[in-house]
Amino acid sequence: MQININFMPRSKNLFIVGGTVRDILLNRPPRDYDIVTTDDPMDAATQIAALSGGRVIKLGKPGMHLYRVTSGRIECDVTAAGKESIISDLMARDFTVNAMAVSTAGGDLIDPANGRRDLEKKVIRMISGKNLTADPIRFLRAWRLAAELEFSISPETLEAIRADGHMVVRSAGERIRDELIKFFAAPVSADYIADFAGARMISAIFPGINDLKECIQNAYHDFDVFHHTLKTYAGLEAILNRPASADLSDKRIMDFFSAPANRPLLKCAALLHDIGKPAVRTTDDTGRVHFYGHEKVGANMAGNICRNLRFSNHQTHYVKTIIGHHLRPLFLFTAHQKCRLGQKAVSRFFMQTSPHSIDLLLLAAADAMGKGAGSDSGGFTKFADILITDYIDGFLPIVTAPSLISGHDIMSEFGLPPSPLIGEIMHYIKEQRLISTIRNREDALGRIKNFLKHRSPS
C-alpha cells in the first residue's frame, strides 16, 4: 500500500485513519487526510504544517477540537484519539472499512475489524449496533457509502438500520443534508433507493413519503405513487448518466444543464416530486382519480423538508421550483398532441423556468417513463428533445443578446415615469422577440406603442 507520508512527522503515536486509508486501498486518490494522534494534536498539526508548508486552523468546540492543516499540497484534519489507544479508537468507529489505520512510523496497516477483508468483499459492515446509535448519522452514512462505493450492506447492518435508523433525525440537519447530497450524487444511487426508501429512516427524514405507498393512481399509471416515484428516480438517474439511454439525441444536453451542483438536487426533487398527491387525492362520480394541485402542495411540502434539513436558500428554491413546475412539460406535450401548441407558450415556459428548463424536461421524461407501459413516454421523449434543441438554439441566444431597447429609452420615447409598467413592457418585448415578431429597435417601438394603446388603464 503506497501512502504519501513525506509531509508527516515519523511517530509511533501518529496515524492516518478512516476514509483516507479506505480510499487508498481502493486506489481512489484521497480528497484529504484524516490523522489521529495519541499525543497532543496541536503539536502534531504544527509539525505537519511545517513539513508541508501549510498553516493550522483550529476548529470545533472545547474538548472536541480539530486542527485542519491546509497547504497547496495537502489538506488534513488532526484530532486526538477518542480512546486510550489507536485500537480502541478504531473499534469505536462506524464501519469496518473505516476502521483501519497506518502508522507514520512504519507504514504498517492496523486493521482490528477486518476492514480490508470487507473492502475485498465490497461490503459495508457495522462495527457494532452500539456504535451506530452513538452517532445516528451513521445509519444514513451506510447507504451513502454503499451507493458511492457500489458495495452491499451486510444483513446485520441492514437489520440495525431498519430497527433504529429513524434515530438519524437526532443528528443536525446539516449533517443529514450533506450525507443525502452525497448519496444523490452517486451515479448508481437508484440501485439502492428502493431498499433505502423501504427503511423506517426515510420517513423520518422525508415526512409524508410513506403516504405514497398504496396511493392508487388513475388509468394513466401502472403503479401506485410510491413505486412510480422509484421508477421515476431510476429513469432520471439513467438519463443524467447517459441522455442517449432515453433517446434524447441532442449531445449538448448536459452542457446546458443548469449547474453540476444541481444534479443531486434534481434527484432529490424526483424523489419528492409527487409527495403532495396523497393530500389532494380525490375520486369523481365516475370513479376516476384526480390529484388537482398536487404540484403546488408538493412544492410547499418539499420546501419545508429542505428547510428542516438546512438546505441553502438556493437549494430549497431549486427543489421547490422543479416540483412546482414538473407538470408543465406534460401540459405542453398534451397541447402539441392536439395541434394547439404555439411558440408563445413554449417561450413563456422557457422564460418562467430558465435556467432550469432542461432540468425540468429531463425530470418530465423520467416521470413519463415511470408511468408504465401505457404511457407514451417515447412520444414525450421525442417532444422533449425538440424543446431542448429549441431552448439551446432558439431561446438562449435571444435572452443573452443585448436588449433592443432599454427602460430609459422607453421612458424617454413615450414620456413615462419610472414604474412597474416599464418592467412589464420590457418583459413583453422579450416575449415578442422570442416568437420572432420583433427583430430590431423600430419593431420594438412599434410594439410598445400598440401595447400602450390597447392596455387597460389601471
N, C-alpha and C positions, 0 to 999 in steps of 0.2 A: 504494500500500500504506500503510495507516494503522497506525502503531505509536506507542503512547504512550511518549514518551521524556522526559516532563516531569520525571520523577524521576531522570534520568540527567545526569551532567555531560557537556557537549559536548566530545568529544575525538576526534581522528582515530585514536587508538590504543585506543578502547573500542568493542566490537562486541556487538550482540545476535546470537546464533548458534543454529544447530541446530534442534531441535524447536520452539522458540519461533517462529522465522521461518516454518518449515513450517506450523505451525498457523494463524498469522495469514494466510498466503497462502491457506489453505483455509477462511478465515472461521470458524475454530474459536477460541474465546477461550482464550488460553494459560493453563495452570494456574500456570505460573511463568515466570520469565525466566532464560535461560542467557546469561551475559555472559563474554566473553573480552577480555583486555587484553594488549597487548604492553608495558605499563608494570607497575608494582607493583600486584598485585591487592588487597592490603590497603588501599592508598591509595584505589583505585577504589571498593572496598566501603564505606570510611568516608565518601567523598563521596556515594555513593548513599544511605546510611543518613541522612546529614544532610539530603538533599533530600526524602526520603520519610518522615522521622520514625521511622525504624526503628532496629534495632540489628544489630550484626555478630556472627556466631557462627563461630568458626574450627573447621573440620572437616578430617579427613584426616590423612595421615602426613607426616612431614617430607619436603620436596621435592615433595609432591603435595597441597598444601593447597588447600582450597576454602573460600571465605568466603561464608557464607549471610547475606543481609540479609532480615530479616523485619520487617514492619510490618502495620498494618491494611489498607494499600492494596495492597501487592505482596509477593512473595517472589522473590528472585533469588539465583542462585549465581554467584559471580565466581571465575574461575580465570585463571591465566596461560596465554597462548597456548602450545600444545605445541611449536610450531616458531618459527623466527625471524621469520615473517611471518604475517599472517592467511590468506593464500592457502595457505601451507604447512600451517597448522593445519587448514583446511577439507579439504584434499586428503588428510589423514591420517585422516579420519572414516570412518564405516561406509558410508552410502548417500548417493546424490546428493541426495535430498530433505532430508537432514540436513546438507548441506554448503553452506549458504547463510548469509550474514551481512549485517547492516545496521550501518553506521557511525553512531554517535550524533552525529557532527559534521554529516553532511549528509543522512542517511536513505536513501542510495542502496543498492540491492541488490548484493551481491557474490556472484556465482554461477559459480565456476570450473568446476564439474562439470555444468552444465546441469540443476540440480535442479528449477528451475521448469518446464522442459520435461517432466520426468518426472512432476511433480505433475499437469500438464495431461493427460498420457497415463495417469495413475493406475498408475504402475509403480514398484516397489521395485527399485532397481539398485545394485549394489555399486560403490564407487569402484575397488576392486581386490581380488583374492583375498588379497593380502598383508595388506590392512587387516583382513580378516575373521579371518584366523588370528592376527593380532597380539592380538586380544581375542575369543576364540571365542564369547563370549556373543552376539556379533553374528549368528552363524548362526541362533540361536533368535529374536533380535530381528527378523530379516527376516520370519518367519512372524507374529510378533506385530503388527508394523506393517501387514503386508498385511491381516490379519484386522480390525484396528482401523480402518484407513482404507478397507477394501474395495478394495484395489489388487491387481494381479497382481505376480508376481515375475519379473523378466527371465530369459530362458533361461540366460544365462551365470552369473547369480547362483544359479539353481537347480542348475546343474552344480557350482558350487563348494560348495554346501551338501551335495549328495549325496556329493561326494568327501571333504570334510573336516569335515562337520557333527558327526561323532562327537567331535570335539575339544572340543565345548561342555562336556563333563563336567570339563574342566580349570578351568572357572570355579567360583567359590564357589557352594555350594549355595543360599545366599540370593539370589544374582543370578538363578540359574536359576528358582528358585521365583517370584520377582517377575515375570519375563517370562511364565512359564506362567500365573500368575493373571490377568495382563492379557490373554493370549491367550484363555483360557477365558471371560473377561468379555465378549469381543466378541460382539455379537448374532448375527453370521454366521460364527462360527468353524467351523461344520460344513462350510461351503463349502471350507475349507482343510484340514480334518482328514485327509482321505484322502491327499492329497499329503504332508502333514506326517508322517503315520503310515508312509508308504512310504519315507521317507528313513532313512538309517542312524542319523541323530541320535536318533530317537525311541527306538530300542532301547538307546541309551547312557543316555538319561535314565530310561527305564522298563524296566529289565531284565525279561525274560520276555515282553514284548509280541510279539516276533517269533514266539514259540512258538504264538501264536493262529492264525497263518496256516496254512491247510490242516489245522487241527484239526477234523476232521469231527464233526458232532453227530448227535443222534438224529432220528427222523422228524418231531419237532415243529418242526424248524428247516429252513429252506430254504438256509441259508448256513453256511459254516464260522464258527468263533468270531470270527475277525478281522473279517470283513465284517458279521457280526451286531453286533459292537461298534460299528462305524462307523455302522450304521443306527440303533442304539440312541442313540448320541450325537446324531445328526441329529434323531431324533424328540424327544429330551429338549429340545434347543435350541428346536425349533419350539413345544413345549408351554410352555416358560418365556417365550418371546416372546409367545405368544398361546394360552392354555389352550383356547380355543374351537376351535382347529385340530384338537384331538384329541377334540372333542365333550365336553369337560369343562365342564359348564354353570354350575357354581357360580362366580359372578363374584367371590367373596371369596377365591379360592384364593391368589393372590399376597399378599393382605393377611395371611394366616396362615402363609405360608411361614416357615420358622424364622428366617431373617435374610437381608437382601440380600447380605451378605458371603459367605453360603454358596452363592449361585448358581453362581459359578465352581467352587467345590469340588464341587458336585453333578455338574457336567460332568466334572470330574476323576474322580470316582467312577464315572461312566458309562463313561469310557474304560478304567477298570481293573476294572469290576465282575465280569468273567469271567476275570480273569488267572490264577486258580487252576485253571481247567479242565484245561489240559494235564497238570498234575502229578497229577491224580486220575483221569484218563480210564481207564475200563475197558470191556470188552466181555463180555457174559454168553454163556452157551451158545447162545442163540438169535441172537446177533449184534447184540443191542441195546446201544447205547452208554449209559454212565452216567457221571455226574460227582459222585458222592456226596461231600458235604462241601466242594465247591469254594468255597462262600461263606466258610467259615472259613479255608481255606488262602489264598484270595484276599485276605481282610481282613488277614491277617498279612503277606502279600507287599506289599500296598499300604502298610501301616504302615511297613515297612522302607524303602520308596521315599520316603515322605513324610519320614521322619526324615533320610534321606540328603540330601534337598533342603531341610533345615532348615525344614520346615513347623512352625508352632507346635504346642504340645500340643493346643490346641483344634482346629486344622485337621486334624491327624493323627487325632484321636479321631473327628471328624466323618466323614472319608472311611472309616475302618475300620468305624464304626457302620453307615453306609449300605451298604457292601459286605457286611458280616456279616449284615445283615437283609434283603438285597434280594429273597430268595425268599419271605419271609413273606407279602406280599400275594398272591402266587400261590397259596400254600397255603390262605389264607382263601378265595380265589376258587374253588379246587377243592372245598372243603367246601361252599361256597354252591351250586355246581352240583349237588352230591349231596344238597342239602337237609339238611346236617348242621352248618351254621354257627350257633352260638348267640351271644348278645350277650356272654357271658362271654369267649369267645375274641377277639372284636373289642375289648372293653375292655382285655383283657390286652395285646393288640398295641399299643394306644394308650399304655397305662401304661409299657410297656417301650421304646417308641420315641419318645415325645414328648420334646422339641418338634420332632422330625424326622419325624413321621408323614406329613405331607403331602409332604415331600421324597421319602420312600420310595415313596409312592403314585405320584408323578409319574415317578420312575425306573422303577417297575414297569410303568406304562402304556407308556413308551417301549420298555422291554425286550420287552413283548408285541408292539408294533408292529414291532420289529426281527427277529422270528422269521420273518416272511414271510406269504404268502397263506394258509397252512394253519392259522395260529393264530387263536383267537377274540379278537383284540385289541379289536374293537368291544364284545364282551360284557364283557371285562375293564374297559374304559374306563367303561362304564356302572356297573359294580360299584364301581370306584374313586371315581366321582362320588358315589355313595351314601355311601361311607365318609368321604369328605372332608366332606360335609354333616353326617354323624353326629359327626365329630371336632369341627367348629366349633360345632354347636348342642347336642350332647349331652355330649361328653366335657369340653371346656374349661370350660363354666360350672360343672360339678361340681368339677373338680380345683382351680379357682381360688376356689371358695366357701370360707367359713370351715369349719373342721373341726367335726363334730358332737360330737366328744369328744377330749380331749387325752390325752397319755401320762400326765400326772399324775392325771387323772380315772380312768384305767384302773387305775393302781396303787392309788389310794385306794379305789375301789369293790370291787376284787377282792383286795386285800391282797397285791399282787405287788411284789417288789423290782425295782429298775432292772435290766434285762437286755435282750438282743436280742429276747426274746419280745414286749416292748412294741412294738417296731418292726414285728414280724411281725403283731401284732394290728392296728396302725394301717393297715398295707398291706391286710390282709384287709377291714377296714371300708370303706376307699376303694373296693376292688374290688366289694364288695357294693352299695355306694351307686351305683356306675356301672351295675349291672344292675338297679337300681330295687327292690331288696329292703329297703333301709333309707331311711327318709325323715326321721327325727328322732332325738333322743338316746335315747329309750326303745327304739326299734328297735335302735339300735346296742348298747345294754347287753344286750338280749336275745340278739343275735347273738354277742356276746363270751362270754356265759355258755354258750351252746351250743357255741361254738368250743372253749372250755377244757374242756368236759365230754367232747368227742369227740377231743380232741388226744391223740396218743400221748405217754406220758411219756418224757422224754429221759434 
